[in-house]
Every structure is written in structure tokens, then in C-alpha cells.
Amino acid sequence: MSWQPDPTSLNQLIDLLIKAQSPDSNVQMMVYNQLQSFNAIPDFNNYLIYIFATPNLPQSNIYMRNQSGLYLKNNIINSNSNITPDTIAHAKEASIQTLIDKDKMIRLTSGTLISTIINIYGLESWPEILPSLDKLLDHPETYVVEASINAIEKICEDNTRQLNEDTNKPLFYMIPKIIKLFENPSAKVRRDAIKCINHFITTNSEALNANINNYVQGLYQRTSDTDPEVRKYLCQSIVNILDAYPNQLIPEFENVVNFMLYCTNDEDESVALEACEFWLVFAEKYELSQYIEPYLPKIVQILLKSMVYNEEEIEMLDQDDNNQDTDQDIKPMHHKSKNAHGMGEEKDDEDEDDDDDDDEYAYEWNLRKCAAYTLDEFSSLYSNNLLEILLPPLQEKLNSQDWKDNECAILALGAIAEGCGESMEPYLPEMMKFLIQNLNNPKPLVRSITCWTISRYCQWGMNYQEGGNKIFFVPIVEGILNTLLDSSKRVQEASCSALITLIEESNGDIIQFMNPIIEKLGQAFNIYQSRNLLILYNAIGTLAESFGEAINTQEFVNLIMQPLVKRWSMLNDDDHDLFPLLECISYIAIGMGQGFLPFADQIWKRCLTLIETTIHMAEASANGIIDDYVDKDFIVVSLDLLSGIIQGLGASASQVIEPTLDAFLSIELYCLKDSMADVQQSAYALLGDLAINVFQYIKPYLNEIFTDVVNETIPNEERLALSSSVYNNAIWATGEIALKNGAETSPYVSKLLENFIPLIQAVYTPNNLKENLAITIGRLGLVCHDIVAPLLQHFFIPWCAALRNTADNEEKISAFLGMCNLIQANPNAVSNDFVYFCDAVTQFNNISPELNEKVKEILYGLKQMYGNQWDAMLSSLGNPDVEQIMRRRLMERYQI
């Protein structure tokens, strides 16, 4: 380093860094403030580099040197104005130099400094770093090799793609050298070498592909490694290879299986968990199932063993059960924006996962949960074969005197419910009796897992009959209700979750227990702590959604609504506990209908206040007036509750809207243009509900609203991928507005169709959005057929395809009525493709009399137009089986 410090300034900085070691917080604050002020000095960072990189300075020590390196790192991260190219060049030189320092702390900071520089300035800005680190891998001192491979591992983790795509192909010389380090005497070197290559396994790396055989053989050589960290990452590598290069494992498959069985039984749980992931990946790869099936007996035994609670877990769970909830115990709440109520409200995969009844797999992932989830996946893959293997050890655990074995067996029964359900039927009556009895088990963990397992079999249990009676229905419901008020927090949670499943799966039969359910849920307010209040809200929301207006009773008001409103009034406007509470109240508002009116006014006004406050804070943050992050979920959840109130009250919603009309409409129109997709999604859902129930309030603003719709539904694949729910809700709301506005919608139709037609034609448009597009285009045809009909040939075929398989409802009927208008107005447009309409309309099972007559009229008219070509037209569908069904239905329904 050519730069040299001024001795006086250097000593002053060293004195200050010595004071930083003082335990006195006042002294530390003084030092911090002075160091901050030093950032204005041009050479300050060079002084830090000098102190960090110079081992034998007078008065200097390891702590001081390390602090200098950390201050430098922070200045680089914060883009300090004095971080010049020369400073970075000096920092690079110093970080390589200190990587061979004898002190471990300095070496670690050096590695962190290297990562920081690369992350901020890019790997391409430092072409010398990889060759320099590669050279240090040959250093005679083990600690230098350890520091170098550790730095390389961090670079690989953060720059995987760049390294794969680097035209200089550094991986082609790095990977073979790193593989050789698998044999290094140092466990740290072996660990980090394995971790390095791990980053490239699933990236289809050209360099790894070229070295894959040597890599796999190198891993096999480490199967007898005694270091748990090495074994952990070795297992992780094998799991990744199974996922990306499964054929590489087949030649040595028996040895691989035995090693992974051994590691799944490792006393170090981090090793066991990585190994257990191997079986889970196998369970998700159907094409490889034949290879693992012969080993199922051994795998099942080890999975069951892994599912038994150990003493440490029991102690931790008992402690959690006995402690008061803290903020750290409550998972962050993130509200999901409201879906539209149109044809396109299908759930995506994430929603399905969130709504699944897999609470036992939730929270922190560990060995027990991985093993249980693997058994769950195996049950779907191997079903009968798995059950034959599983039953003897299960019976043994069920008969054990150790409650931990009993609990494990009940968990296993729940895990195989989905995959082995049919095969389990002969055993289910006795099993259900056993489970119901264990709801009263003295051990909370047994009661808890029993609630979960009963919920997994509840559809069978609640419908099973003997002598014409559903013999388990009442015991299941009463048993779960009795555990709702359990003294154990964990049982409360499992019971509440099970009750949600019972309500959802009972097909309405559970309504006979509505009063006892309301009573128990009301009592739960008095004993549940913060964490379980969240699932209590979920249970109440599910109850309201399932029972609808039946909840509109005085008992519900007294036991549920009043505690909810009390809780609502206690929470501050910035409290994230409002999210599940508002979502719960939204379902109640819809369910209670007119009965919600006494509560509506105060809740409506507070929602508007929440939205206004959040909007103002977001604007202040965007303009740099405040630095705080503003969570717009407060807007989203409030909009959704407003939507629920309007749905529930219908036309009576005018009573709460009128006093706040100007402020409310201003907020709604603002949110339609918000920069956050979730806010727009909920705003458009609210717009649709306004159109359905109180159209008069939005009619004066249709010009602005339709301009927004056109701006938000531009046919663009990339944009659609980012905000498909906004498209969905905007298009759905447009259809609802068109129905209410009728022919007066005509000034806006052409602009709307400029977006809608390309969208319904596009391959990239999701099916659920195409369904909503078809509904809305049909409705536009219903009210403005003269504008839509000339364009019919451009969307006719995708329109028919979009609605062919959708459920029969009023929205679909209104869309087909609109299409009938369009066909009558422009029959020549469909003359070559009318068979698609015939196919789509014959899929109806419940068609309205009006539509039925309209279809009949069109069929007879088009048949006359086709003349002797009618039969040839019906044969043009290209699918003989579908054609046969279509012809039969046309004859049965229309005698044609």
C-alpha cells in the first residue's frame, strides 16, 4: 500500500479506538459520534485500512484492528462520499493481505470485506480476486487455506449466475481444484469446499457437468467423515444431486441409501434433517419410486424413530406452553388481498398451501416434521404397500407404555390419511374410537396431535354410518369442542384448527352445533393469549362464511361480536394484529347481512381513517419527509372490510356510505391508481361490490374509472405476470358496472375491447383471467351488442373455450345471453366456427329458461343458414367422443 498516514492523525485515531473498548456507554457514544464526524475527512478510510492491515502498530491490538475493518466495511456499504476508486483499490489489497493474518478474527473480517466489495461493486470489478484466492489454496498454512476457501464459498453463494456465465470460465479451473480439497485434513476446508460446489448443482452449470463424475466420486469418499458439519453438507449435496442428476446415484444406489439411512439416524439433528430431505425428494419424484421401494421397511422404521419427540423438544414445548406469549411468539401477519367474486377466483398454489390442514407441519422445519411430511408423501406414492409395512410398527407404538410412542403413532396415522385413506377403511372405526378417547389423554402433546389427526380423517369420520346413524359425528364435534378451552396453548391451537376443518368439511351438517360452537368460541376470548387469538379469529371467520345469516343471533352478538369490537377498539391503528381481526370481521359482515348494521358505522369510519392515515404516511415516505417503512397492508385489509360491509348490507350500505360519501369516493378512486398491486386488487374488488349494491354512487365517476381500467389492463405478458389479480378484479368489476349501466356504457366499450380481445387471445393469459374476460365481454355484448358484434370473429373461439368448463351460475348465464345477442347481430362472423358454441353451450347442466329459449332460437336459425352443411359443421370439432356427447345433448334439449 503506497499511501502512508500522518503519524499525529494516526495516533489520535488509535487513541479514539482504544476508548471504544470502554464498557462505559457514554464513552462509546462519544467515540461513535467522533468517528461519524471523521467520515468528512478525505483520508479517514485510508487510516482505517492502514490500522486493519498493519499487525505491529504501537498501542494497536487485535480488537482495534478488527474494529477498523468493520468500520471500513460499514462505510463501503453506506457508500460514504470518501469511498473513492483509490480507497477501494487499497481495501482490496488489504483484504487479500489480511486473509493470511495469524489471527482468526482478522481473517474473518477480511473475508467479510471481500464479500462486501464484490456485492456492491460486482465480481467483474475485481478480476484478480479469484486467481488470488486460488493461489492461496496452495498455501502451506492450513488456516490460510481455510480462510481462502471460506471467502470463495461466500463468493460462489452470492455470484452463482455470474460465475456460470463468465466468459473467462473460472469454474473450469476452480471446480477440479475444489473437489481435491474434499480430502483436506482440515474439516473446515472440507466443509466449505463441499458447500462451494453445492451452489452450482441445481444451476445446470457447464463446468460442473464436465466434472460431475469426479465430483460424485469425491463425495462418496467422504461418507466415512467423522465431522458432523462435513456430513451435513455432504447430505445436502447428495439431496441436490438426486434432484438435478438422479442418474449419477443409480450405480451406487444401495450404498447411497445405506449412507443416508445412517445419517438420518445421526445424533446431530442438523445432519439427520439434511439426510431426511433425501427421502422427501424421492417421494416427490414419481419416476424414481421403483428404486426406493425395496428399502421402504428400513426407511419407515427410521422415519418413525425420527418422529418421536426427544426430551429437549418436550422441555422446550412445555416451557412455551407455560409462558405468556411475547411479540416474538407471534408470526408476522401479511394480509392477502381480496379476490374478485367472478369466474376467475380460483386459488393459486400458494393459497392452496395456506389453506391446507397441515398445521402439524407448520412453524419451524425440523427433523420430526420432515419425517412426518415424507411419510405423508410416501403414502400417496406407495399407498397399500406402505400401509402393510407401517401397520406392525404402528401397532407396536400404539400399544407402548411410553406416551411419546403413542403420540408418534397418532402423528403417523394423520400423516398417511390422504394417501392411505381407502386402504385404512377397515381399521378406521376402531381407530376413530381410539382417537376420540385420546382427546382426554393426560399429556397435552398427545391431545394436540390427536386433534390434528382427527381433522385429517374428519370427512370419513363425520359421514361414517352404522345402522343408518352417523355414529362418530357427535363424538368428534363434542370432543373437539371440549378441547377448545384446554389449559394447554398448543392444544387450544390444534383444537381451533381442527374445528375450522370440521366446519369446512361437514357440508353444513355441523350447523346443528352452532350455539355450542358460538358459546365455546366466546369463552375462548377469556383464556386465549395473543398467538391463539389469531387462529380464533380464523375459526370465527370460517364459521361466519359457512353458516351465513344463521349467525345473525343475539347469542352471536353477545358472545362473539362484542368481544371482537372490544378487541378492535383496544388495538392501535399501527398494530398488525388488526389484520386477522379485520379479516374476521369482514366475513362476519357478509354473514350477518342486515344484522351487522348496528356495528357498521363505527367500523366503516375507522377503516376510512386507517386508509387515509396510511396514504398520507406513504406519501410522506415517498417524498423523503419520513424515513419509516409504511405498511400498505393496512389499506388492503381496510378496503376488504369495506367490501365485506357492502356485500353484507347490500342496498342498505347507503346508510353508512352517505355520511362519508366524498371522503370514501376520494379514497376509492385514489386506491384504484395506487402503485401497489395488492391495494389496486382490493380497490377493484370493492368497486365491483359498489356496482352490484350501490351503483348510484360510482356512476358519476365512470369516465375516470374506465380510464383507469384501460390503463391497468394493457395486454403485456410481463406486466400481467406481476399483477394478474389486478387485471382479474378490474375486468370483473367492469362486467358488473356494464350490467348496471346498460347501453350508457357504449362510449367506453371500444377502448376496453382493445385490451380485452388481445388478452383473451393471448397464450400467456391465465385460464382464470380468460374466464373473467369472457364473462365481461359477454356482458358488454349484452348491453352494447352493436359495438361488440363487428369484432366477434376476433374472440369467438377463445371465448367459447374459456367458458366451456366453468361452473353454471348467473354470471355465466349473463355472458351467454350476451353472446347470443352478438351471434344474432353478426351470424356470418361465426359461420366457420359455430361448432365451438354448440360444444360450449351443451356443457350447461343448469341453464335458465330465458337462455335456453335464446339458444334454441339461435340453433334453429344457424341450422337454416348452414343448410345441408349442418352435419359437416358438427363433425368439424375434431374429437369424436366430445362430438357424440354434443350431438346427443343437442337432440335431447333442442331436438336438433
Salt bridges, closest charged atoms under 4 A:
ASP101 OD2 - ARG65 NH2 2.73
ASP134 OD2 - LYS177 NZ 3.44
ASP138 OD2 - LYS177 NZ 2.83
GLU153 OE1 - LYS195 NZ 3.95
GLU153 OE2 - HIS199 NE2 2.65
GLU165 OE1 - ARG161 NH1 3.20
GLU183 OE1 - ARG222 NH1 3.33
ASP192 OD1 - ARG191 NE 3.00
GLU206 OE1 - LYS169 NZ 3.51
ASP225 OD2 - ARG190 NE 2.70
ASP225 OD2 - ARG222 NE 2.73
ASP243 OD1 - LYS285 NZ 3.57
ASP266 OD2 - ARG231 NH2 2.86
GLU311 OE2 - LYS404 NZ 3.50
ASP320 OD2 - ARG531 NH2 3.00
ASP325 OD1 - LYS489 NZ 2.71
ASP351 OD1 - LYS336 NZ 2.97
ASP354 OD2 - LYS336 NZ 2.19
ASP355 OD2 - LYS347 NZ 2.52
ASP357 OD1 - ARG456 NH1 3.51
ASP358 OD1 - ARG456 NH1 2.79
GLU360 OE2 - ARG368 NH2 3.11
ASP376 OD2 - ARG456 NH2 2.91
ASP402 OD1 - LYS404 NZ 3.29
ASP405 OD1 - LYS397 NZ 3.20
GLU407 OE2 - ARG368 NH2 2.64
GLU430 OE2 - LYS433 NZ 3.41
ASP486 OD2 - ARG447 NE 2.80
ASP509 OD2 - LYS470 NZ 3.10
ASP573 OD1 - ARG606 NH2 2.75
ASP577 OD2 - ARG567 NH2 3.46
GLU583 OE1 - HIS335 ND1 3.51
ASP601 OD2 - LYS605 NZ 3.21
ASP631 OD2 - HIS576 NE2 2.77
ASP640 OD2 - HIS335 NE2 2.68
ASP674 OD2 - LYS632 NZ 2.85
ASP689 OD1 - HIS341 NE2 3.07
GLU704 OE2 - LYS673 NZ 2.61
ASP708 OD2 - LYS673 NZ 3.01
GLU712 OE1 - ARG719 NH2 3.39
GLU736 OE2 - ARG779 NH1 2.93
GLU744 OE1 - LYS699 NZ 3.32
GLU754 OE1 - LYS751 NZ 3.89
ASP808 OD1 - LYS812 NZ 3.29
ASP839 OD2 - ARG804 NE 2.52
ASP871 OD1 - ARG887 NH1 2.79
GLU883 OE2 - ARG887 NE 2.83
GLU892 OE2 - ARG888 NE 3.43
